[in-house]
Amino acid sequence: MLSTHAEAAELAADALWVLGAAAVVEEIVGDHVELRAALGDDEVLLRTLLSQFPFAWRLEWVDLAVADTWRQFAEPIEVDAHMIIIPQWVEPPATNHRIRLFIEPGATFGLGNHPTTLGSLRLLGRLVRSDDTVLDVGTGSGVLAISAVCRGARTAHGTDINPASLGIVALNAGFNEVDGRVTVSMEHLDDLVGPYSIVVANILAPVLIELAEHLVRLTGRTLVISGLLADRYEHVVAALAPLRITAIEHVDGWVAIALER
């Protein structure tokens, strides 16, 4: 839980999404906004992850059954004319979409409905080529990596600091019958060799800047970045020089940006 001023609420909520919240509840209390999200039961790990963000977090133990009530309201998410994401526990709808992506987020980020994820998914839909290799930085549930392979990429590798991603990505790859082409690890970017045809990083702006050197080094053709507000991304792009913007996808006040050499 977190109580913060309204002007910082959006950044705090995004931090919760990145840390693996499947849902974030916001409540206005006087001149503050309270945010609540379920992030798992590993207190040591949570305190380590939360310490990376400049907020005064408060951890509380809650009934898992209560924390998971959001699941009964989950619905399929249309990405574009070709792809729809279906929560794994939801009855699949009748649809003409060529790609039906089944996702279980577990204790990770990435059901597919957050604007930053949708923007990244839509850009990948236009950018992925047959036989591409893809690196998904901050993979969460693996939704971006798996979607890239379903679009035609040869392989995709996801990395994440959250150990829950290891099992969840493998699970989702199996649900979508791409488990032989999607891998996941907790490797640091400086341990990866590359280059990858496409690197996608749907993470917070400060982290994108911190990892900029590695992101540029690992990008063979295209870098897709998100987790960025539509009116506040130029400083991140500047840190990624000499890559230059080739496409921008706007979704509900957020942007996903494609950059190439």
C-alpha positions, -999 to +999 in steps of 0.1 A: +000+000+000+011+036-007-003+070+001+011+098-021+002+132-036-019+131-068+009+143-090+030+112-081+002+087-082+006+078-118+043+070-114+037+050-083+009+030-100+032+023-129+058+010-104+033-014-090+024-026-125+061-032-133+066-051-100+039-076-110+006-062-097-023-078-116-046-050-105-040-016-088-068+000-067-066+038-064-087+057-038-087+095-033-084+103+005-083+141+010-054+156-009-037+122-012-042+091-034-040+056-018-028+028-040-032-009-032-019-040-050-011-076-043+025-084-050+031-119-036+043-133-003+081-131-004+086-101+020+124-100+016+122-099-022+094-073-021+113-050+002+143-052-021+123-045-052+103-017-036+134+000-024+143+009-060+114+033-061+113+066-042+081+060-022+072+052+014+056+017+009+037-001+036+034-039+034+003-057+047-008-093+047-041-099+030-063-129+022-053-142-012-089-150-021-097-113-016-066-101-034-076-122-065-112-110-068-101-090-099-100-122-118-138-125-119-139-092-139-111-101-164-121-100-200-104-108-234-083-079-247-082-071-284-047-061-294-054-055-331-073-071-360-050-102-358-045-108-321-066-112-290-054-119-255-076-143-234-070-146-197-063-183-192-093-189-168-118-170-190-141-188-215-126-181-250-150-160-271-159-167-307-135-146-327-119-142-361-085-132-347-057-153-362-037-153-330-054-161-297-029-156-268-037-173-235-020-156-205-019-163-168-001-134-151+003-151-117+025-129-095+040-111-125+033-080-146+016-086-180-019-097-186-018-074-216-044-048-207-021-021-194-016+007-220+022+003-220+018-034-228-008-028-255+013-002-272+043-025-272+022-054-285+009-033-314+043-021-324+056-057-323+027-067-346+041-043-372+078-049-367+083-086-362+097-105-392+100-141-399+131-156-383+137-127-359+153-131-325+137-111-297+149-100-263+121-090-238+136-070-209+114-070-178+094-099-193+069-104-165+044-129-177+062-133-210+033-118-229+055-097-252+080-124-259+053-150-266+034-126-288+065-120-309+070-157-315+033-161-323+038-133-349+066-152-365+098-146-346+121-176-345+129-173-308+124-149-279+143-147-246+129-129-216+147-115-186+133-103-153+144-095-117+113-112-103+119-150-098+081-156-103+086-149-140+106-180-145+077-204-139+050-181-153+067-175-186+073-213-190+036-219-182+024-193-207+047-206-234+032-240-229-004-227-230+005-211-264+025-241-277+057-221-281+076-235-252+105-247-274+110-212-287+106-190-256+132-189-228+135-169-196+162-161-171+172-136-144+204-127-162+216-091-161+219-074-195+257-071-192+258-109-193+239-111-226+258-111-259+233-103-286+226-087-309+189-095-311+168-085-341+143-067-318+148-057-281+116-047-263+117-031-228+084-021-212+098-007-179+100+026-161+118+056-176+146+058-150+154+021-156+154+026-193+180+054-189+200+033-165+201+004-190+205+025-221+240+015-229+231-022-228+198-017-247+217+000-276+244-026-276+220-055-277+197-041-304+204-055-339+176-037-358+148-023-336+144-013-300+109-009-286+105+010-254+075+017-233+065+026-197+066+062-209+040+091-205+030+107-238+043+141-228+075+130-211+098+107-231+123+129-249+150+125-222+148+087-225+151+088-263+182+111-259+198+085-237+194+059-264+214+077-291+224+070-318+191+051-321+163+073-336+125+072-335+108+054-363+073+049-349+052+059-319+021+041-306-002+061-283-025+044-258-045+063-231-018+089-224+011+064-227+035+057-256+054+028-269+083+039-292+102+021-319+138+032-325+163+020-351+199+028-361 
